[in-house]
Amino acid sequence: MAIPNQRRPLRGVSDLRTLNGRSNAPISPHKAFLRISFLELERTRRLQEARTCHDRCEAIRERFREIDAEVAAIRARLEAEVGVTQAPATAPPRSAPAAGRPTAKRFQLAY
C-alpha cells in the first residue's frame, strides 16, 4: 500500500522517454535524397528571385536613362528658344523662426 503523505514529483511531456537520437546509423538513403531534393528546390527558387531582382534593377536603370534623355531634350529646347543655359537664380529661403532656438529644454506634456 502506498504511503499517502509522500508526494511523487510531477512529470510532464519532457520526461517521456523516446527513441529519438539513439540511432548510431548514418542517415538513411531516402532521407538523404529527400534533403538533397529540398536543397535543389531552394536553389531554384533563389535563382528565380535573383533573376527577378536583376530584371527589376535593369528596368530602373532604363528609366534613369529615359529621364536623363528627357531632361537633356528639355534643356536643349530651352537653350534654343530662350538662350537660357541655367535656371534663374532665386533668393535663398529664410531660415524658419524656430530654427535658431536653443533645444536645451526637454519636451514636456502637461496632463
Backbone hydrogen bonds in HBPLUS format (Angstrom, degrees):
<---DONOR---> <-ACCEPTOR-->    atom                        ^
c    i                          cat <-CA-CA->   ^        H-A-AA   ^      H-
h    n   atom  resd res      DA  || num        DHA   H-A  angle D-A-AA Bond
n    s   type  num  typ     dist DA aas  dist angle  dist       angle   num
A0015-ASP N   A0012-GLY O   3.12 MM   3  5.54 154.0  2.19 108.3 116.1     1
A0016-LEU N   A0013-VAL O   3.16 MM   3  5.53 164.8  2.18 112.6 117.3     2
A0022-ARG N   A0019-LEU O   3.29 MM   3  5.70 161.7  2.32 133.5 131.1     3
A0031-LYS N   A0028-SER O   3.14 MM   3  5.44 122.4  2.49 104.5 118.4     4
A0032-ALA N   A0028-SER O   3.02 MM   4  6.31 154.7  2.08 154.1 162.2     5
A0033-PHE N   A0029-PRO O   2.94 MM   4  6.18 164.9  1.96 158.0 160.5     6
A0034-LEU N   A0030-HIS O   3.03 MM   4  6.08 149.4  2.12 136.4 145.1     7
A0035-ARG N   A0031-LYS O   2.94 MM   4  6.10 157.6  1.99 145.4 151.0     8
A0036-ILE N   A0032-ALA O   2.96 MM   4  6.21 156.9  2.01 147.2 153.8     9
A0037-SER N   A0033-PHE O   2.93 MM   4  6.13 155.6  1.99 143.6 150.0    10
A0038-PHE N   A0034-LEU O   2.99 MM   4  6.27 153.9  2.06 147.5 154.4    11
A0039-LEU N   A0035-ARG O   2.99 MM   4  6.27 157.8  2.04 149.4 155.2    12
A0040-GLU N   A0036-ILE O   2.94 MM   4  6.21 153.9  2.00 149.4 156.7    13
A0041-LEU N   A0037-SER O   2.96 MM   4  6.18 154.7  2.03 146.3 153.0    14
A0042-GLU N   A0038-PHE O   2.96 MM   4  6.24 155.6  2.02 147.5 154.2    15
A0043-ARG N   A0039-LEU O   2.93 MM   4  6.17 154.5  1.99 145.4 152.5    16
A0044-THR N   A0040-GLU O   2.98 MM   4  6.24 154.5  2.05 145.9 152.3    17
A0045-ARG N   A0041-LEU O   2.98 MM   4  6.30 159.3  2.02 150.5 155.6    18
A0046-ARG N   A0042-GLU O   2.93 MM   4  6.16 164.9  1.95 154.1 158.0    19
A0047-LEU N   A0043-ARG O   2.91 MM   4  6.07 152.2  1.99 146.8 154.7    20
A0048-GLN N   A0044-THR O   3.03 MM   4  6.27 154.8  2.09 146.7 152.9    21
A0049-GLU N   A0045-ARG O   2.96 MM   4  6.28 153.9  2.03 147.7 155.3    22
A0050-ALA N   A0046-ARG O   2.93 MM   4  6.18 154.7  2.00 146.1 152.7    23
A0051-ARG N   A0047-LEU O   2.96 MM   4  6.25 156.2  2.02 147.4 153.7    24
A0052-THR N   A0048-GLN O   2.96 MM   4  6.16 161.8  1.99 150.7 155.4    25
A0053-CYS N   A0049-GLU O   2.92 MM   4  6.11 160.0  1.96 149.5 155.1    26
A0054-HIS N   A0050-ALA O   2.90 MM   4  6.09 157.6  1.95 146.8 153.1    27
A0055-ASP N   A0051-ARG O   2.91 MM   4  6.16 158.0  1.96 149.7 155.5    28
A0056-ARG N   A0052-THR O   2.94 MM   4  6.20 156.4  2.00 148.8 155.1    29
A0057-CYS N   A0053-CYS O   2.94 MM   4  6.18 160.6  1.98 151.2 156.3    30
A0058-GLU N   A0054-HIS O   2.95 MM   4  6.16 155.1  2.01 147.4 154.4    31
A0059-ALA N   A0055-ASP O   2.96 MM   4  6.21 150.4  2.05 144.5 152.5    32
A0060-ILE N   A0056-ARG O   2.99 MM   4  6.30 151.6  2.08 147.0 154.6    33
A0061-ARG N   A0057-CYS O   2.93 MM   4  6.23 157.8  1.98 148.8 154.7    34
A0062-GLU N   A0058-GLU O   2.92 MM   4  6.13 153.4  1.99 145.6 152.9    35
A0063-ARG N   A0059-ALA O   3.01 MM   4  6.26 152.0  2.09 142.5 149.7    36
A0064-PHE N   A0060-ILE O   2.98 MM   4  6.32 150.4  2.07 146.8 155.0    37
A0065-ARG N   A0061-ARG O   3.01 MM   4  6.37 154.8  2.08 147.4 153.6    38
A0066-GLU N   A0062-GLU O   2.98 MM   4  6.32 152.5  2.06 146.9 154.6    39
A0067-ILE N   A0063-ARG O   2.91 MM   4  6.16 157.5  1.96 151.0 156.9    40
A0068-ASP N   A0064-PHE O   2.91 MM   4  6.16 164.9  1.93 154.1 157.9    41
A0069-ALA N   A0065-ARG O   2.98 MM   4  6.17 155.9  2.03 145.5 152.0    42
A0070-GLU N   A0066-GLU O   2.93 MM   4  6.15 156.0  1.99 147.8 154.5    43
A0071-VAL N   A0067-ILE O   2.89 MM   4  6.11 161.9  1.92 155.7 160.4    44
A0072-ALA N   A0068-ASP O   2.98 MM   4  6.13 158.7  2.02 145.3 151.3    45
A0073-ALA N   A0069-ALA O   2.95 MM   4  6.16 152.3  2.03 144.0 151.5    46
A0074-ILE N   A0070-GLU O   2.96 MM   4  6.21 159.3  2.00 149.6 154.8    47
A0075-ARG N   A0071-VAL O   2.94 MM   4  6.17 163.8  1.97 152.1 156.5    48
A0076-ALA N   A0072-ALA O   2.92 MM   4  6.06 156.6  1.98 145.2 152.0    49
A0077-ARG N   A0073-ALA O   2.96 MM   4  6.16 156.8  2.01 147.2 153.3    50
A0078-LEU N   A0074-ILE O   2.91 MM   4  6.16 157.5  1.96 150.3 156.5    51
A0079-GLU N   A0075-ARG O   2.91 MM   4  6.09 160.2  1.95 149.5 154.9    52
A0080-ALA N   A0076-ALA O   2.95 MM   4  6.14 151.4  2.03 144.4 152.3    53
A0081-GLU N   A0077-ARG O   2.94 MM   4  6.08 160.5  1.98 149.9 154.8    54
A0082-VAL N   A0078-LEU O   2.87 MM   4  5.66 160.2  1.91 149.3 155.1    55
A0083-GLY N   A0078-LEU O   3.34 MM   5  6.64 142.8  2.49 140.3 145.8    56
A0083-GLY N   A0079-GLU O   3.05 MM   4  4.27 122.2  2.40 100.5 115.5    57
A0099-ALA N   A0096-ALA O   3.01 MM   3  5.23 154.7  2.07 108.6 116.7    58
A0101-ARG N   A0098-ALA O   3.40 MM   3  5.47 158.4  2.45 102.5 108.7    59
